[in-house]
Amino acid sequence: SEVGATRTAPAAGAESLTVALFSCANFPYGYFHAYGHAAAREDIDIALHVGDYIYEVGRGQYPSTVDAVPGRVIDPVTEIVSLSDYYQRYACYHTDPDLLALRRAKPISVVWDDHELANDAWRAGAAAHDPLTEGLYADRIAAASKAYFDWMPIRLPERRGSRIYRSLDWGGLARILLLDTRYIGRDQQLDYRTTIGPRLAAGEDPAALANEFRALLDDPSRTMLGAAQERWFTEALAASKGAGHTWQVIAQQIQVAPQAAPADITRLIGPEIAAGGRAWFETASRLTPLGLPWNLDNWNGYPAARSRLLEACVANAANAILLGGDSHNCWVNNLPLGNRMAALEFAGGSVSSPGMERTLTAAQPGERESMLRAANPQLAFCDVTHRGYAALRFTRTACEAEWVAFE
């Protein structure tokens, strides 16, 4: 290993904390400039990576061979399933000089999302895992989690389980809570394709179908964190507030705020876009008028669990900041609960994985962003055009956030 430096959290009396927020680094989609840029900044105290540090897909799948950057070739060739596969993929990613620079220069706290495991993972399965051809899901999780704990700067959990949710304190100024919204307590995602989608296409009454789906969506028993992690989260917030911490910085994987698709967003789809990308936005434009979310894999697919998350912030936090990733785009949202402001959300883009600019190619500069802000009053800022990272500076009186974007 290369010789590097790190930094320990101050014991007390800290006046500032600056974090760099990363997510979604797809090796063949591009270079990891964001890591190198943050590594060279002396003001950043710690890097937080909220998932998709690697991608498990096979060569030529995502991206396609045509879209892959020349020279950015992943190993092994196939989708990774075994422990040896996961080891090889981490080794491949760690040939990137900017990633090595970040790990050499900064302490990093990490949590996984789905691609460190399998695409669209939940506690008992994944959309991308086929038991008939890829073996038991539990065996795959065991391999993926062992590789994660072996390669990443994270302590082994007690009893060598798969618990990655934990907290760390920064000098009495802030408590950073790292959550697992992907695996340990998540119920299976709902899917329009297997519920109301075919019936909508067949011409059944949209309003009646929307009401039927909301009954499934709003089921309070559906969980994102699981009961044990929810209890831990509430207690950790309360203990932080009781200790006099100014900030509770909640690092988790996915977007929290509701998001409506603009009514005419489909006119921004370029003529060259494949059917899959086109269908995503066409579906969104049909669902939004029905009051239904268009991404069921983030907190919008678990509204009762989201309400419990925000209720915990209102009742037990001093100043809650929710950090996220996964969407490949940058969002800053107000998160109200009733008449109270529960938290602010900074969901900070991607290192290299493409965002909406890959599909909404017919937009003029700034048009995607202005359209989304107009349709979402809680949305204070967005960038759905560039890749990069976020930097947030916390002091005793304020939080200042910046989005560092690359062309």
ChimeraX attribute file (.defattr): number of C-alpha atoms within 10 A of each C-alpha:
attribute: neighborCount
match mode: 1-to-1
recipient: residues
	/A:1	5
	/A:2	8
	/A:3	7
	/A:4	13
	/A:5	10
	/A:6	12
	/A:7	11
	/A:8	9
	/A:9	15
	/A:10	13
	/A:11	10
	/A:12	11
	/A:13	10
	/A:14	15
	/A:15	15
	/A:16	17
	/A:17	20
	/A:18	18
	/A:19	20
	/A:20	28
	/A:21	30
	/A:22	30
	/A:23	33
	/A:24	28
	/A:25	28
	/A:26	27
	/A:27	25
	/A:28	24
	/A:29	20
	/A:30	20
	/A:31	19
	/A:32	21
	/A:33	20
	/A:34	25
	/A:35	25
	/A:36	19
	/A:37	15
	/A:38	27
	/A:39	23
	/A:40	14
	/A:41	12
	/A:42	9
	/A:43	14
	/A:44	19
	/A:45	20
	/A:46	23
	/A:47	24
	/A:48	22
	/A:49	26
	/A:50	28
	/A:51	28
	/A:52	26
	/A:53	25
	/A:54	24
	/A:55	28
	/A:56	27
	/A:57	23
	/A:58	16
	/A:59	18
	/A:60	16
	/A:61	12
	/A:62	16
	/A:63	19
	/A:64	13
	/A:65	13
	/A:66	8
	/A:67	13
	/A:68	19
	/A:69	15
	/A:70	11
	/A:71	8
	/A:72	15
	/A:73	17
	/A:74	22
	/A:75	18
	/A:76	18
	/A:77	13
	/A:78	14
	/A:79	19
	/A:80	25
	/A:81	21
	/A:82	18
	/A:83	17
	/A:84	13
	/A:85	20
	/A:86	28
	/A:87	20
	/A:88	17
	/A:89	23
	/A:90	22
	/A:91	14
	/A:92	17
	/A:93	23
	/A:94	16
	/A:95	10
	/A:96	17
	/A:97	15
	/A:98	20
	/A:99	19
	/A:100	18
	/A:101	18
	/A:102	20
	/A:103	23
	/A:104	17
	/A:105	23
	/A:106	22
	/A:107	19
	/A:108	21
	/A:109	18
	/A:110	23
	/A:111	26
	/A:112	26
	/A:113	29
	/A:114	23
	/A:115	22
	/A:116	25
	/A:117	31
	/A:118	24
	/A:119	18
	/A:120	18
	/A:121	25
	/A:122	22
	/A:123	18
	/A:124	14
	/A:125	21
	/A:126	19
	/A:127	12
	/A:128	17
	/A:129	19
	/A:130	12
	/A:131	13
	/A:132	7
	/A:133	7
	/A:134	15
	/A:135	13
	/A:136	13
	/A:137	20
	/A:138	13
	/A:139	14
	/A:140	22
	/A:141	23
	/A:142	16
	/A:143	20
	/A:144	26
	/A:145	22
	/A:146	19
	/A:147	22
	/A:148	23
	/A:149	16
	/A:150	14
	/A:151	14
	/A:152	16
	/A:153	13
	/A:154	14
	/A:155	10
	/A:156	15
	/A:157	13
	/A:158	8
	/A:159	7
	/A:160	11
	/A:161	11
	/A:162	18
	/A:163	16
	/A:164	20
	/A:165	21
	/A:166	16
	/A:167	17
	/A:168	13
	/A:169	18
	/A:170	20
	/A:171	17
	/A:172	20
	/A:173	23
	/A:174	27
	/A:175	24
	/A:176	21
	/A:177	20
	/A:178	25
	/A:179	24
	/A:180	25
	/A:181	26
	/A:182	26
	/A:183	26
	/A:184	20
	/A:185	20
	/A:186	19
	/A:187	21
	/A:188	20
	/A:189	20
	/A:190	16
	/A:191	13
	/A:192	15
	/A:193	9
	/A:194	9
	/A:195	14
	/A:196	17
	/A:197	13
	/A:198	12
	/A:199	15
	/A:200	16
	/A:201	9
	/A:202	9
	/A:203	8
	/A:204	12
	/A:205	10
	/A:206	17
	/A:207	13
	/A:208	11
	/A:209	16
	/A:210	17
	/A:211	14
	/A:212	13
	/A:213	16
	/A:214	15
	/A:215	10
	/A:216	14
	/A:217	20
	/A:218	14
	/A:219	13
	/A:220	14
	/A:221	12
	/A:222	20
	/A:223	22
	/A:224	29
	/A:225	23
	/A:226	19
	/A:227	12
	/A:228	10
	/A:229	19
	/A:230	19
	/A:231	12
	/A:232	13
	/A:233	24
	/A:234	18
	/A:235	14
	/A:236	20
	/A:237	28
	/A:238	18
	/A:239	15
	/A:240	23
	/A:241	19
	/A:242	12
	/A:243	13
	/A:244	12
	/A:245	21
	/A:246	21
	/A:247	26
	/A:248	26
	/A:249	25
	/A:250	22
	/A:251	28
	/A:252	28
	/A:253	30
	/A:254	24
	/A:255	26
	/A:256	26
	/A:257	22
	/A:258	19
	/A:259	22
	/A:260	21
	/A:261	22
	/A:262	19
	/A:263	16
	/A:264	11
	/A:265	17
	/A:266	20
	/A:267	14
	/A:268	17
	/A:269	21
	/A:270	16
	/A:271	12
	/A:272	10
	/A:273	14
	/A:274	11
	/A:275	8
	/A:276	10
	/A:277	14
	/A:278	17
	/A:279	13
	/A:280	14
	/A:281	23
	/A:282	19
	/A:283	15
	/A:284	21
	/A:285	19
	/A:286	16
	/A:287	17
	/A:288	16
	/A:289	16
	/A:290	14
	/A:291	13
	/A:292	21
	/A:293	22
	/A:294	23
	/A:295	18
	/A:296	16
	/A:297	20
	/A:298	23
	/A:299	23
	/A:300	21
	/A:301	26
	/A:302	25
	/A:303	23
	/A:304	18
	/A:305	22
	/A:306	19
	/A:307	15
	/A:308	15
	/A:309	19
	/A:310	20
	/A:311	19
	/A:312	20
	/A:313	25
	/A:314	18
	/A:315	12
	/A:316	21
	/A:317	26
	/A:318	20
	/A:319	21
	/A:320	25
	/A:321	22
	/A:322	23
	/A:323	28
	/A:324	26
	/A:325	28
	/A:326	27
	/A:327	23
	/A:328	25
	/A:329	25
	/A:330	27
	/A:331	25
	/A:332	20
	/A:333	23
	/A:334	18
	/A:335	21
	/A:336	16
	/A:337	14
	/A:338	8
	/A:339	6
	/A:340	10
	/A:341	15
	/A:342	24
	/A:343	24
	/A:344	20
	/A:345	23
	/A:346	29
	/A:347	32
	/A:348	34
	/A:349	33
	/A:350	30
	/A:351	30
	/A:352	24
	/A:353	25
	/A:354	23
	/A:355	20
	/A:356	18
	/A:357	18
	/A:358	14
	/A:359	22
	/A:360	24
	/A:361	17
	/A:362	17
	/A:363	16
	/A:364	9
	/A:365	9
	/A:366	12
	/A:367	14
	/A:368	22
	/A:369	16
	/A:370	13
	/A:371	15
	/A:372	21
	/A:373	19
	/A:374	12
	/A:375	14
	/A:376	16
	/A:377	12
	/A:378	17
	/A:379	19
	/A:380	14
	/A:381	15
	/A:382	22
	/A:383	23
	/A:384	22
	/A:385	23
	/A:386	23
	/A:387	28
	/A:388	28
	/A:389	26
	/A:390	25
	/A:391	22
	/A:392	17
	/A:393	17
	/A:394	19
	/A:395	16
	/A:396	15
	/A:397	9
	/A:398	12
	/A:399	15
	/A:400	10
	/A:401	16
	/A:402	13
	/A:403	21
	/A:404	17
	/A:405	18
	/A:406	13
	/A:407	6
